[in-house]
Amino acid sequence: MFRTEVGEYKGHKTISIFSDDKFVVSFGVNKAKAILEVLDDVREFVEKNQSKNSSKINFDSLTEDQKKAIMQFIKG
C-alpha cells in the first residue's frame, strides 16, 4: 500500500511517497503539478510496461483524505 507524507526541504514544501514504509520518491509543488498534467500518460506507461509478475497500480485507489491532502499540498 502506498502512502504520502508532506514535508519540507530547504524551505520548500515536498511530498514523499512510501510503499510499505519504504521511501519511493519525493518532489516539490512544480513537479507535482507536472505529474498531474500528464497523469493519463503516466497511467498508460505503467499499464503498458509493468512486469507481468507485479500487481497493477490502481491510481484511483487513493482515499478521499489522500486526494484532499495532495490538493492542499499543490495549492500551497
N, CA, C and O atoms as a Tripos MOL2 file, in Angstrom:
@<TRIPOS>MOLECULE
protein
  304   303    76     0     0
PROTEIN
NO_CHARGES

@<TRIPOS>ATOM
      1 N           0.8350   -1.1700    0.0000 N.3       1 MET1
      2 CA          0.0000    0.0000    0.0000 C.3       1 MET1
      3 C           0.8830    1.2360    0.0000 C.2       1 MET1
      4 O           1.8660    1.3090    0.7370 O.2       1 MET1
      5 N           0.5320    2.1910   -0.8170 N.am      2 PHE2
      6 CA          1.2640    3.4400   -0.8910 C.3       2 PHE2
      7 C           0.6820    4.4530    0.0820 C.2       2 PHE2
      8 O          -0.5210    4.4660    0.3390 O.2       2 PHE2
      9 N           1.5480    5.2950    0.6150 N.am      3 ARG3
     10 CA          1.0980    6.3920    1.4620 C.3       3 ARG3
     11 C           1.9610    7.6090    1.1690 C.2       3 ARG3
     12 O           3.0620    7.4840    0.6330 O.2       3 ARG3
     13 N           1.4590    8.7790    1.5220 N.am      4 THR4
     14 CA          2.1950   10.0070    1.2900 C.3       4 THR4
     15 C           2.4800   10.7150    2.6000 C.2       4 THR4
     16 O           1.8130   10.4950    3.6110 O.2       4 THR4
     17 N           3.4770   11.5630    2.5530 N.am      5 GLU5
     18 CA          3.8510   12.3470    3.7220 C.3       5 GLU5
     19 C           4.3340   13.7140    3.2140 C.2       5 GLU5
     20 O           5.2270   13.7870    2.3700 O.2       5 GLU5
     21 N           3.7420   14.7850    3.7310 N.am      6 VAL6
     22 CA          4.1430   16.1330    3.3450 C.3       6 VAL6
     23 C           5.2720   16.5740    4.2610 C.2       6 VAL6
     24 O           5.2110   16.3920    5.4770 O.2       6 VAL6
     25 N           6.3070   17.1600    3.6580 N.am      7 GLY7
     26 CA          7.4520   17.6300    4.4220 C.3       7 GLY7
     27 C           7.9830   18.9280    3.8570 C.2       7 GLY7
     28 O           7.2680   19.6740    3.1870 O.2       7 GLY7
     29 N           9.2470   19.1870    4.1370 N.am      8 GLU8
     30 CA          9.8760   20.4210    3.6830 C.3       8 GLU8
     31 C          11.3410   20.1550    3.4170 C.2       8 GLU8
     32 O          11.9760   19.3790    4.1310 O.2       8 GLU8
     33 N          11.8850   20.7990    2.3850 N.am      9 TYR9
     34 CA         13.2970   20.6920    2.0540 C.3       9 TYR9
     35 C          13.7910   22.0760    1.6770 C.2       9 TYR9
     36 O          13.2980   22.6780    0.7230 O.2       9 TYR9
     37 N          14.7500   22.5750    2.4120 N.am     10 LYS10
     38 CA         15.3200   23.9040    2.1780 C.3      10 LYS10
     39 C          14.2350   24.9680    2.0590 C.2      10 LYS10
     40 O          14.3060   25.8390    1.1920 O.2      10 LYS10
     41 N          13.2330   24.8950    2.9290 N.am     11 GLY11
     42 CA         12.1730   25.8960    2.9630 C.3      11 GLY11
     43 C          11.0600   25.7070    1.9540 C.2      11 GLY11
     44 O          10.1630   26.5460    1.8710 O.2      11 GLY11
     45 N          11.0890   24.6370    1.1880 N.am     12 HIS12
     46 CA         10.0710   24.3710    0.1700 C.3      12 HIS12
     47 C           9.2890   23.1180    0.5530 C.2      12 HIS12
     48 O           9.8680   22.1310    1.0060 O.2      12 HIS12
     49 N           7.9720   23.1650    0.3680 N.am     13 LYS13
     50 CA          7.1170   22.0140    0.6610 C.3      13 LYS13
     51 C           7.4400   20.8720   -0.2940 C.2      13 LYS13
     52 O           7.7140   21.0870   -1.4750 O.2      13 LYS13
     53 N           7.4020   19.6590    0.2370 N.am     14 THR14
     54 CA          7.6160   18.4580   -0.5670 C.3      14 THR14
     55 C           6.5610   17.4240   -0.2010 C.2      14 THR14
     56 O           5.9490   17.4790    0.8650 O.2      14 THR14
     57 N           6.3720   16.5010   -1.0950 N.am     15 ILE15
     58 CA          5.5240   15.3450   -0.8160 C.3      15 ILE15
     59 C           6.3640   14.0980   -1.1040 C.2      15 ILE15
     60 O           7.0140   13.9970   -2.1440 O.2      15 ILE15
     61 N           6.3370   13.1700   -0.1800 N.am     16 SER16
     62 CA          7.0940   11.9270   -0.3310 C.3      16 SER16
     63 C           6.1200   10.7710   -0.4290 C.2      16 SER16
     64 O           5.0680   10.7730    0.2110 O.2      16 SER16
     65 N           6.4760    9.7910   -1.2300 N.am     17 ILE17
     66 CA          5.6570    8.5950   -1.4070 C.3      17 ILE17
     67 C           6.4260    7.4100   -0.8350 C.2      17 ILE17
     68 O           7.6140    7.2260   -1.0980 O.2      17 ILE17
     69 N           5.7160    6.6180   -0.0480 N.am     18 PHE18
     70 CA          6.2830    5.4270    0.5710 C.3      18 PHE18
     71 C           5.4600    4.2150    0.1570 C.2      18 PHE18
     72 O           4.2490    4.3100   -0.0460 O.2      18 PHE18
     73 N           6.1320    3.0800    0.0350 N.am     19 SER19
     74 CA          5.4770    1.8130   -0.2400 C.3      19 SER19
     75 C           5.8510    0.8690    0.8870 C.2      19 SER19
     76 O           7.0180    0.5150    1.0540 O.2      19 SER19
     77 N           4.8500    0.4640    1.6580 N.am     20 ASP20
     78 CA          5.1120   -0.4090    2.8030 C.3      20 ASP20
     79 C           6.2460    0.1460    3.6650 C.2      20 ASP20
     80 O           7.1570   -0.5850    4.0530 O.2      20 ASP20
     81 N           6.1800    1.4350    3.9560 N.am     21 ASP21
     82 CA          7.1420    2.1630    4.7880 C.3      21 ASP21
     83 C           8.5340    2.2830    4.1760 C.2      21 ASP21
     84 O           9.4700    2.6920    4.8630 O.2      21 ASP21
     85 N           8.6880    1.9370    2.9070 N.am     22 LYS22
     86 CA          9.9600    2.1580    2.2150 C.3      22 LYS22
     87 C           9.8210    3.4010    1.3510 C.2      22 LYS22
     88 O           8.8450    3.5470    0.6150 O.2      22 LYS22
     89 N          10.8040    4.3040    1.4430 N.am     23 PHE23
     90 CA         10.8000    5.5230    0.6510 C.3      23 PHE23
     91 C          10.8360    5.1880   -0.8350 C.2      23 PHE23
     92 O          11.6130    4.3370   -1.2680 O.2      23 PHE23
     93 N           9.9840    5.8670   -1.6210 N.am     24 VAL24
     94 CA          9.9550    5.6650   -3.0690 C.3      24 VAL24
     95 C          10.4810    6.8950   -3.7900 C.2      24 VAL24
     96 O          11.4360    6.8060   -4.5620 O.2      24 VAL24
     97 N           9.8500    8.0610   -3.5350 N.am     25 VAL25
     98 CA         10.2310    9.2810   -4.2350 C.3      25 VAL25
     99 C           9.7190   10.4890   -3.4670 C.2      25 VAL25
    100 O           8.7560   10.3900   -2.7070 O.2      25 VAL25
    101 N          10.3680   11.6270   -3.6700 N.am     26 SER26
    102 CA          9.9480   12.8750   -3.0480 C.3      26 SER26
    103 C          10.1030   13.9860   -4.0810 C.2      26 SER26
    104 O          11.0660   13.9900   -4.8480 O.2      26 SER26
    105 N           9.1580   14.9280   -4.1060 N.am     27 PHE27
    106 CA          9.2330   16.0280   -5.0610 C.3      27 PHE27
    107 C           8.4490   17.2190   -4.5440 C.2      27 PHE27
    108 O           7.6770   17.1120   -3.5920 O.2      27 PHE27
    109 N           8.6660   18.3630   -5.1960 N.am     28 GLY28
    110 CA          8.0180   19.6020   -4.7940 C.3      28 GLY28
    111 C           6.7750   19.9200   -5.6080 C.2      28 GLY28
    112 O           6.3030   19.1120   -6.4080 O.2      28 GLY28
    113 N           6.2610   21.1170   -5.3790 N.am     29 VAL29
    114 CA          5.0000   21.5370   -5.9940 C.3      29 VAL29
    115 C           5.0910   21.5680   -7.5180 C.2      29 VAL29
    116 O           4.1740   21.1000   -8.1930 O.2      29 VAL29
    117 N           6.1730   22.1060   -8.0740 N.am     30 ASN30
    118 CA          6.2730   22.1980   -9.5420 C.3      30 ASN30
    119 C           6.2590   20.8280  -10.2040 C.2      30 ASN30
    120 O           5.5920   20.6370  -11.2210 O.2      30 ASN30
    121 N           6.9810   19.8850   -9.6440 N.am     31 LYS31
    122 CA          6.9660   18.5340  -10.2220 C.3      31 LYS31
    123 C           5.6130   17.8660  -10.0000 C.2      31 LYS31
    124 O           5.1480   17.1090  -10.8510 O.2      31 LYS31
    125 N           4.9770   18.1430   -8.8530 N.am     32 ALA32
    126 CA          3.6440   17.5860   -8.5960 C.3      32 ALA32
    127 C           2.6480   18.0990   -9.6400 C.2      32 ALA32
    128 O           1.8320   17.3310  -10.1480 O.2      32 ALA32
    129 N           2.7130   19.3820   -9.9560 N.am     33 LYS33
    130 CA          1.8300   19.9450  -10.9860 C.3      33 LYS33
    131 C           2.0840   19.2910  -12.3410 C.2      33 LYS33
    132 O           1.1440   18.9770  -13.0710 O.2      33 LYS33
    133 N           3.3550   19.0870  -12.6710 N.am     34 ALA34
    134 CA          3.7010   18.4510  -13.9490 C.3      34 ALA34
    135 C           3.1520   17.0350  -14.0200 C.2      34 ALA34
    136 O           2.6130   16.6220  -15.0460 O.2      34 ALA34
    137 N           3.2890   16.2940  -12.9300 N.am     35 ILE35
    138 CA          2.7770   14.9200  -12.8900 C.3      35 ILE35
    139 C           1.2700   14.9100  -13.0810 C.2      35 ILE35
    140 O           0.7430   14.0810  -13.8240 O.2      35 ILE35
    141 N           0.5670   15.8290  -12.4130 N.am     36 LEU36
    142 CA         -0.8890   15.8830  -12.5560 C.3      36 LEU36
    143 C          -1.3070   16.2070  -13.9890 C.2      36 LEU36
    144 O          -2.3100   15.6860  -14.4780 O.2      36 LEU36
    145 N          -0.5430   17.0620  -14.6610 N.am     37 GLU37
    146 CA         -0.8600   17.4270  -16.0460 C.3      37 GLU37
    147 C          -0.7490   16.2410  -17.0000 C.2      37 GLU37
    148 O          -1.4680   16.1730  -17.9960 O.2      37 GLU37
    149 N           0.1460   15.3120  -16.6970 N.am     38 VAL38
    150 CA          0.3880   14.1760  -17.6000 C.3      38 VAL38
    151 C           0.0130   12.8440  -16.9610 C.2      38 VAL38
    152 O           0.5110   11.7960  -17.3730 O.2      38 VAL38
    153 N          -0.8600   12.8790  -15.9580 N.am     39 LEU39
    154 CA         -1.1990   11.6700  -15.2050 C.3      39 LEU39
    155 C          -1.7440   10.5600  -16.0990 C.2      39 LEU39
    156 O          -1.4370    9.3890  -15.8750 O.2      39 LEU39
    157 N          -2.5370   10.8990  -17.0960 N.am     40 ASP40
    158 CA         -3.0520    9.8710  -18.0020 C.3      40 ASP40
    159 C          -1.9200    9.1820  -18.7600 C.2      40 ASP40
    160 O          -1.9540    7.9710  -18.9750 O.2      40 ASP40
    161 N          -0.9110    9.9690  -19.1640 N.am     41 ASP41
    162 CA          0.2420    9.3820  -19.8500 C.3      41 ASP41
    163 C           1.0250    8.4620  -18.9140 C.2      41 ASP41
    164 O           1.4860    7.3980  -19.3290 O.2      41 ASP41
    165 N           1.1760    8.8680  -17.6600 N.am     42 VAL42
    166 CA          1.8710    8.0370  -16.6750 C.3      42 VAL42
    167 C           1.1140    6.7380  -16.4680 C.2      42 VAL42
    168 O           1.7100    5.6610  -16.4300 O.2      42 VAL42
    169 N          -0.1990    6.8410  -16.3340 N.am     43 ARG43
    170 CA         -1.0370    5.6470  -16.1440 C.3      43 ARG43
    171 C          -0.8760    4.6900  -17.3350 C.2      43 ARG43
    172 O          -0.7160    3.4840  -17.1460 O.2      43 ARG43
    173 N          -0.9180    5.2250  -18.5480 N.am     44 GLU44
    174 CA         -0.7710    4.3990  -19.7520 C.3      44 GLU44
    175 C           0.6170    3.7530  -19.8000 C.2      44 GLU44
    176 O           0.7470    2.5850  -20.1670 O.2      44 GLU44
    177 N           1.6490    4.5110  -19.4290 N.am     45 PHE45
    178 CA          3.0080    3.9830  -19.3880 C.3      45 PHE45
    179 C           3.1040    2.7890  -18.4480 C.2      45 PHE45
    180 O           3.6920    1.7650  -18.7950 O.2      45 PHE45
    181 N           2.5260    2.9240  -17.2570 N.am     46 VAL46
    182 CA          2.5680    1.8400  -16.2770 C.3      46 VAL46
    183 C           1.8430    0.6180  -16.8130 C.2      46 VAL46
    184 O           2.3490   -0.5020  -16.7310 O.2      46 VAL46
    185 N           0.6590    0.8390  -17.3580 N.am     47 GLU47
    186 CA         -0.1390   -0.2860  -17.8590 C.3      47 GLU47
    187 C           0.5770   -1.0330  -18.9790 C.2      47 GLU47
    188 O           0.4920   -2.2590  -19.0580 O.2      47 GLU47
    189 N           1.2790   -0.3090  -19.8450 N.am     48 LYS48
    190 CA          1.9560   -0.9420  -20.9740 C.3      48 LYS48
    191 C           3.2800   -1.5920  -20.5950 C.2      48 LYS48
    192 O           3.7240   -2.5310  -21.2570 O.2      48 LYS48
    193 N           3.9100   -1.1000  -19.5390 N.am     49 ASN49
    194 CA          5.2770   -1.5210  -19.2520 C.3      49 ASN49
    195 C           5.4920   -2.2360  -17.9360 C.2      49 ASN49
    196 O           6.6190   -2.6140  -17.6180 O.2      49 ASN49
    197 N           4.4400   -2.4300  -17.1660 N.am     50 GLN50
    198 CA          4.6370   -3.1070  -15.8830 C.3      50 GLN50
    199 C           4.9550   -4.5800  -16.1030 C.2      50 GLN50
    200 O           4.5320   -5.1940  -17.0830 O.2      50 GLN50
    201 N           5.7020   -5.1150  -15.1710 N.am     51 SER51
    202 CA          6.0550   -6.5260  -15.2260 C.3      51 SER51
    203 C           4.7920   -7.3650  -15.0520 C.2      51 SER51
    204 O           3.9080   -7.0010  -14.2760 O.2      51 SER51
    205 N           4.7060   -8.4540  -15.7500 N.am     52 LYS52
    206 CA          3.5430   -9.3280  -15.6210 C.3      52 LYS52
    207 C           3.4380   -9.9170  -14.2270 C.2      52 LYS52
    208 O           2.3560  -10.3240  -13.8030 O.2      52 LYS52
    209 N           4.5640   -9.9660  -13.5010 N.am     53 ASN53
    210 CA          4.5730  -10.5130  -12.1500 C.3      53 ASN53
    211 C           4.2140   -9.4780  -11.0890 C.2      53 ASN53
    212 O           3.9460   -9.8320   -9.9410 O.2      53 ASN53
    213 N           4.2070   -8.2000  -11.4680 N.am     54 SER54
    214 CA          3.8800   -7.1710  -10.4730 C.3      54 SER54
    215 C           2.3930   -6.8910  -10.4840 C.2      54 SER54
    216 O           1.7100   -7.1130  -11.4840 O.2      54 SER54
    217 N           1.9080   -6.4070   -9.3750 N.am     55 SER55
    218 CA          0.4850   -6.0930   -9.3000 C.3      55 SER55
    219 C           0.2230   -4.7630   -9.9810 C.2      55 SER55
    220 O           1.0720   -3.8720   -9.9740 O.2      55 SER55
    221 N          -0.9420   -4.6370  -10.5600 N.am     56 LYS56
    222 CA         -1.3230   -3.4240  -11.2630 C.3      56 LYS56
    223 C          -1.5720   -2.3090  -10.2530 C.2      56 LYS56
    224 O          -2.2650   -2.5070   -9.2550 O.2      56 LYS56
    225 N          -1.0040   -1.1420  -10.5190 N.am     57 ILE57
    226 CA         -1.1980    0.0190   -9.6470 C.3      57 ILE57
    227 C          -2.5260    0.6760   -9.9960 C.2      57 ILE57
    228 O          -2.7800    1.0090  -11.1530 O.2      57 ILE57
    229 N          -3.3540    0.8570   -9.0030 N.am     58 ASN58
    230 CA         -4.6450    1.4980   -9.2040 C.3      58 ASN58
    231 C          -4.5720    2.9250   -8.6830 C.2      58 ASN58
    232 O          -4.6710    3.1560   -7.4780 O.2      58 ASN58
    233 N          -4.3980    3.8850   -9.5910 N.am     59 PHE59
    234 CA         -4.2780    5.2810   -9.1960 C.3      59 PHE59
    235 C          -5.5660    5.8050   -8.5810 C.2      59 PHE59
    236 O          -5.5470    6.7920   -7.8460 O.2      59 PHE59
    237 N          -6.6650    5.1620   -8.8720 N.am     60 ASP60
    238 CA         -7.9480    5.6010   -8.3310 C.3      60 ASP60
    239 C          -8.2010    5.0540   -6.9280 C.2      60 ASP60
    240 O          -9.2670    5.2790   -6.3540 O.2      60 ASP60
    241 N          -7.2330    4.3440   -6.3840 N.am     61 SER61
    242 CA         -7.4330    3.7330   -5.0760 C.3      61 SER61
    243 C          -7.1210    4.6690   -3.9160 C.2      61 SER61
    244 O          -7.2180    4.2660   -2.7560 O.2      61 SER61
    245 N          -6.7460    5.9140   -4.2090 N.am     62 LEU62
    246 CA         -6.4850    6.8710   -3.1410 C.3      62 LEU62
    247 C          -7.7590    7.1500   -2.3660 C.2      62 LEU62
    248 O          -8.8500    7.2130   -2.9330 O.2      62 LEU62
    249 N          -7.6040    7.3160   -1.0650 N.am     63 THR63
    250 CA         -8.7550    7.6840   -0.2480 C.3      63 THR63
    251 C          -9.0710    9.1570   -0.4670 C.2      63 THR63
    252 O          -8.2460    9.9030   -0.9950 O.2      63 THR63
    253 N         -10.2590    9.5700   -0.0640 N.am     64 GLU64
    254 CA        -10.6370   10.9760   -0.1940 C.3      64 GLU64
    255 C          -9.6830   11.8550    0.6100 C.2      64 GLU64
    256 O          -9.3340   12.9510    0.1720 O.2      64 GLU64
    257 N          -9.2600   11.3840    1.7800 N.am     65 ASP65
    258 CA         -8.3140   12.1460    2.5950 C.3      65 ASP65
    259 C          -6.9780   12.3100    1.8800 C.2      65 ASP65
    260 O          -6.3700   13.3800    1.9400 O.2      65 ASP65
    261 N          -6.5150   11.2600    1.2030 N.am     66 GLN66
    262 CA         -5.2600   11.3560    0.4590 C.3      66 GLN66
    263 C          -5.3960   12.3340   -0.6980 C.2      66 GLN66
    264 O          -4.4900   13.1280   -0.9540 O.2      66 GLN66
    265 N          -6.5220   12.2810   -1.3960 N.am     67 LYS67
    266 CA         -6.7550   13.2160   -2.5030 C.3      67 LYS67
    267 C          -6.7840   14.6500   -1.9960 C.2      67 LYS67
    268 O          -6.2010   15.5370   -2.6190 O.2      67 LYS67
    269 N          -7.4590   14.8880   -0.8690 N.am     68 LYS68
    270 CA         -7.5330   16.2360   -0.2900 C.3      68 LYS68
    271 C          -6.1600   16.7170    0.1370 C.2      68 LYS68
    272 O          -5.8210   17.8820   -0.0750 O.2      68 LYS68
    273 N          -5.3620   15.8400    0.7340 N.am     69 ALA69
    274 CA         -4.0170   16.2180    1.1800 C.3      69 ALA69
    275 C          -3.1530   16.6250   -0.0040 C.2      69 ALA69
    276 O          -2.3980   17.5930    0.0780 O.2      69 ALA69
    277 N          -3.2630   15.8880   -1.1030 N.am     70 ILE70
    278 CA         -2.4700   16.2090   -2.3040 C.3      70 ILE70
    279 C          -2.9190   17.5490   -2.8670 C.2      70 ILE70
    280 O          -2.0760   18.3670   -3.2360 O.2      70 ILE70
    281 N          -4.2230   17.7970   -2.9430 N.am     71 MET71
    282 CA         -4.7190   19.0600   -3.4790 C.3      71 MET71
    283 C          -4.3260   20.2310   -2.5840 C.2      71 MET71
    284 O          -3.9790   21.2960   -3.0940 O.2      71 MET71
    285 N          -4.3710   20.0640   -1.2690 N.am     72 GLN72
    286 CA         -3.9400   21.1290   -0.3610 C.3      72 GLN72
    287 C          -2.4570   21.3980   -0.5280 C.2      72 GLN72
    288 O          -2.0240   22.5490   -0.4770 O.2      72 GLN72
    289 N          -1.6710   20.3420   -0.7270 N.am     73 PHE73
    290 CA         -0.2340   20.4980   -0.9360 C.3      73 PHE73
    291 C           0.0330   21.2960   -2.1980 C.2      73 PHE73
    292 O           0.8740   22.1940   -2.1920 O.2      73 PHE73
    293 N          -0.6650   20.9850   -3.2790 N.am     74 ILE74
    294 CA         -0.4300   21.6580   -4.5570 C.3      74 ILE74
    295 C          -0.8440   23.1260   -4.4900 C.2      74 ILE74
    296 O          -0.1620   23.9950   -5.0320 O.2      74 ILE74
    297 N          -1.9690   23.3960   -3.8210 N.am     75 LYS75
    298 CA         -2.4640   24.7700   -3.7100 C.3      75 LYS75
    299 C          -1.6100   25.6210   -2.7850 C.2      75 LYS75
    300 O          -1.6590   26.8490   -2.8370 O.2      75 LYS75
    301 N          -0.8200   24.9560   -1.9290 N.am     76 GLY76
    302 CA          0.0790   25.6600   -1.0210 C.3      76 GLY76
    303 C          -0.6700   26.2180    0.1180 C.2      76 GLY76
    304 O          -0.0800   26.8490    0.9950 O.2      76 GLY76
@<TRIPOS>BOND
     1     1     2 1
     2     2     3 1
     3     3     4 2
     4     3     5 am
     5     5     6 1
     6     6     7 1
     7     7     8 2
     8     7     9 am
     9     9    10 1
    10    10    11 1
    11    11    12 2
    12    11    13 am
    13    13    14 1
    14    14    15 1
    15    15    16 2
    16    15    17 am
    17    17    18 1
    18    18    19 1
    19    19    20 2
    20    19    21 am
    21    21    22 1
    22    22    23 1
    23    23    24 2
    24    23    25 am
    25    25    26 1
    26    26    27 1
    27    27    28 2
    28    27    29 am
    29    29    30 1
    30    30    31 1
    31    31    32 2
    32    31    33 am
    33    33    34 1
    34    34    35 1
    35    35    36 2
    36    35    37 am
    37    37    38 1
    38    38    39 1
    39    39    40 2
    40    39    41 am
    41    41    42 1
    42    42    43 1
    43    43    44 2
    44    43    45 am
    45    45    46 1
    46    46    47 1
    47    47    48 2
    48    47    49 am
    49    49    50 1
    50    50    51 1
    51    51    52 2
    52    51    53 am
    53    53    54 1
    54    54    55 1
    55    55    56 2
    56    55    57 am
    57    57    58 1
    58    58    59 1
    59    59    60 2
    60    59    61 am
    61    61    62 1
    62    62    63 1
    63    63    64 2
    64    63    65 am
    65    65    66 1
    66    66    67 1
    67    67    68 2
    68    67    69 am
    69    69    70 1
    70    70    71 1
    71    71    72 2
    72    71    73 am
    73    73    74 1
    74    74    75 1
    75    75    76 2
    76    75    77 am
    77    77    78 1
    78    78    79 1
    79    79    80 2
    80    79    81 am
    81    81    82 1
    82    82    83 1
    83    83    84 2
    84    83    85 am
    85    85    86 1
    86    86    87 1
    87    87    88 2
    88    87    89 am
    89    89    90 1
    90    90    91 1
    91    91    92 2
    92    91    93 am
    93    93    94 1
    94    94    95 1
    95    95    96 2
    96    95    97 am
    97    97    98 1
    98    98    99 1
    99    99   100 2
   100    99   101 am
   101   101   102 1
   102   102   103 1
   103   103   104 2
   104   103   105 am
   105   105   106 1
   106   106   107 1
   107   107   108 2
   108   107   109 am
   109   109   110 1
   110   110   111 1
   111   111   112 2
   112   111   113 am
   113   113   114 1
   114   114   115 1
   115   115   116 2
   116   115   117 am
   117   117   118 1
   118   118   119 1
   119   119   120 2
   120   119   121 am
   121   121   122 1
   122   122   123 1
   123   123   124 2
   124   123   125 am
   125   125   126 1
   126   126   127 1
   127   127   128 2
   128   127   129 am
   129   129   130 1
   130   130   131 1
   131   131   132 2
   132   131   133 am
   133   133   134 1
   134   134   135 1
   135   135   136 2
   136   135   137 am
   137   137   138 1
   138   138   139 1
   139   139   140 2
   140   139   141 am
   141   141   142 1
   142   142   143 1
   143   143   144 2
   144   143   145 am
   145   145   146 1
   146   146   147 1
   147   147   148 2
   148   147   149 am
   149   149   150 1
   150   150   151 1
   151   151   152 2
   152   151   153 am
   153   153   154 1
   154   154   155 1
   155   155   156 2
   156   155   157 am
   157   157   158 1
   158   158   159 1
   159   159   160 2
   160   159   161 am
   161   161   162 1
   162   162   163 1
   163   163   164 2
   164   163   165 am
   165   165   166 1
   166   166   167 1
   167   167   168 2
   168   167   169 am
   169   169   170 1
   170   170   171 1
   171   171   172 2
   172   171   173 am
   173   173   174 1
   174   174   175 1
   175   175   176 2
   176   175   177 am
   177   177   178 1
   178   178   179 1
   179   179   180 2
   180   179   181 am
   181   181   182 1
   182   182   183 1
   183   183   184 2
   184   183   185 am
   185   185   186 1
   186   186   187 1
   187   187   188 2
   188   187   189 am
   189   189   190 1
   190   190   191 1
   191   191   192 2
   192   191   193 am
   193   193   194 1
   194   194   195 1
   195   195   196 2
   196   195   197 am
   197   197   198 1
   198   198   199 1
   199   199   200 2
   200   199   201 am
   201   201   202 1
   202   202   203 1
   203   203   204 2
   204   203   205 am
   205   205   206 1
   206   206   207 1
   207   207   208 2
   208   207   209 am
   209   209   210 1
   210   210   211 1
   211   211   212 2
   212   211   213 am
   213   213   214 1
   214   214   215 1
   215   215   216 2
   216   215   217 am
   217   217   218 1
   218   218   219 1
   219   219   220 2
   220   219   221 am
   221   221   222 1
   222   222   223 1
   223   223   224 2
   224   223   225 am
   225   225   226 1
   226   226   227 1
   227   227   228 2
   228   227   229 am
   229   229   230 1
   230   230   231 1
   231   231   232 2
   232   231   233 am
   233   233   234 1
   234   234   235 1
   235   235   236 2
   236   235   237 am
   237   237   238 1
   238   238   239 1
   239   239   240 2
   240   239   241 am
   241   241   242 1
   242   242   243 1
   243   243   244 2
   244   243   245 am
   245   245   246 1
   246   246   247 1
   247   247   248 2
   248   247   249 am
   249   249   250 1
   250   250   251 1
   251   251   252 2
   252   251   253 am
   253   253   254 1
   254   254   255 1
   255   255   256 2
   256   255   257 am
   257   257   258 1
   258   258   259 1
   259   259   260 2
   260   259   261 am
   261   261   262 1
   262   262   263 1
   263   263   264 2
   264   263   265 am
   265   265   266 1
   266   266   267 1
   267   267   268 2
   268   267   269 am
   269   269   270 1
   270   270   271 1
   271   271   272 2
   272   271   273 am
   273   273   274 1
   274   274   275 1
   275   275   276 2
   276   275   277 am
   277   277   278 1
   278   278   279 1
   279   279   280 2
   280   279   281 am
   281   281   282 1
   282   282   283 1
   283   283   284 2
   284   283   285 am
   285   285   286 1
   286   286   287 1
   287   287   288 2
   288   287   289 am
   289   289   290 1
   290   290   291 1
   291   291   292 2
   292   291   293 am
   293   293   294 1
   294   294   295 1
   295   295   296 2
   296   295   297 am
   297   297   298 1
   298   298   299 1
   299   299   300 2
   300   299   301 am
   301   301   302 1
   302   302   303 1
   303   303   304 2
@<TRIPOS>SUBSTRUCTURE
     1 MET1         2 RESIDUE 1 A MET
     2 PHE2         6 RESIDUE 1 A PHE
     3 ARG3        10 RESIDUE 1 A ARG
     4 THR4        14 RESIDUE 1 A THR
     5 GLU5        18 RESIDUE 1 A GLU
     6 VAL6        22 RESIDUE 1 A VAL
     7 GLY7        26 RESIDUE 1 A GLY
     8 GLU8        30 RESIDUE 1 A GLU
     9 TYR9        34 RESIDUE 1 A TYR
    10 LYS10       38 RESIDUE 1 A LYS
    11 GLY11       42 RESIDUE 1 A GLY
    12 HIS12       46 RESIDUE 1 A HIS
    13 LYS13       50 RESIDUE 1 A LYS
    14 THR14       54 RESIDUE 1 A THR
    15 ILE15       58 RESIDUE 1 A ILE
    16 SER16       62 RESIDUE 1 A SER
    17 ILE17       66 RESIDUE 1 A ILE
    18 PHE18       70 RESIDUE 1 A PHE
    19 SER19       74 RESIDUE 1 A SER
    20 ASP20       78 RESIDUE 1 A ASP
    21 ASP21       82 RESIDUE 1 A ASP
    22 LYS22       86 RESIDUE 1 A LYS
    23 PHE23       90 RESIDUE 1 A PHE
    24 VAL24       94 RESIDUE 1 A VAL
    25 VAL25       98 RESIDUE 1 A VAL
    26 SER26      102 RESIDUE 1 A SER
    27 PHE27      106 RESIDUE 1 A PHE
    28 GLY28      110 RESIDUE 1 A GLY
    29 VAL29      114 RESIDUE 1 A VAL
    30 ASN30      118 RESIDUE 1 A ASN
    31 LYS31      122 RESIDUE 1 A LYS
    32 ALA32      126 RESIDUE 1 A ALA
    33 LYS33      130 RESIDUE 1 A LYS
    34 ALA34      134 RESIDUE 1 A ALA
    35 ILE35      138 RESIDUE 1 A ILE
    36 LEU36      142 RESIDUE 1 A LEU
    37 GLU37      146 RESIDUE 1 A GLU
    38 VAL38      150 RESIDUE 1 A VAL
    39 LEU39      154 RESIDUE 1 A LEU
    40 ASP40      158 RESIDUE 1 A ASP
    41 ASP41      162 RESIDUE 1 A ASP
    42 VAL42      166 RESIDUE 1 A VAL
    43 ARG43      170 RESIDUE 1 A ARG
    44 GLU44      174 RESIDUE 1 A GLU
    45 PHE45      178 RESIDUE 1 A PHE
    46 VAL46      182 RESIDUE 1 A VAL
    47 GLU47      186 RESIDUE 1 A GLU
    48 LYS48      190 RESIDUE 1 A LYS
    49 ASN49      194 RESIDUE 1 A ASN
    50 GLN50      198 RESIDUE 1 A GLN
    51 SER51      202 RESIDUE 1 A SER
    52 LYS52      206 RESIDUE 1 A LYS
    53 ASN53      210 RESIDUE 1 A ASN
    54 SER54      214 RESIDUE 1 A SER
    55 SER55      218 RESIDUE 1 A SER
    56 LYS56      222 RESIDUE 1 A LYS
    57 ILE57      226 RESIDUE 1 A ILE
    58 ASN58      230 RESIDUE 1 A ASN
    59 PHE59      234 RESIDUE 1 A PHE
    60 ASP60      238 RESIDUE 1 A ASP
    61 SER61      242 RESIDUE 1 A SER
    62 LEU62      246 RESIDUE 1 A LEU
    63 THR63      250 RESIDUE 1 A THR
    64 GLU64      254 RESIDUE 1 A GLU
    65 ASP65      258 RESIDUE 1 A ASP
    66 GLN66      262 RESIDUE 1 A GLN
    67 LYS67      266 RESIDUE 1 A LYS
    68 LYS68      270 RESIDUE 1 A LYS
    69 ALA69      274 RESIDUE 1 A ALA
    70 ILE70      278 RESIDUE 1 A ILE
    71 MET71      282 RESIDUE 1 A MET
    72 GLN72      286 RESIDUE 1 A GLN
    73 PHE73      290 RESIDUE 1 A PHE
    74 ILE74      294 RESIDUE 1 A ILE
    75 LYS75      298 RESIDUE 1 A LYS
    76 GLY76      302 RESIDUE 1 A GLY
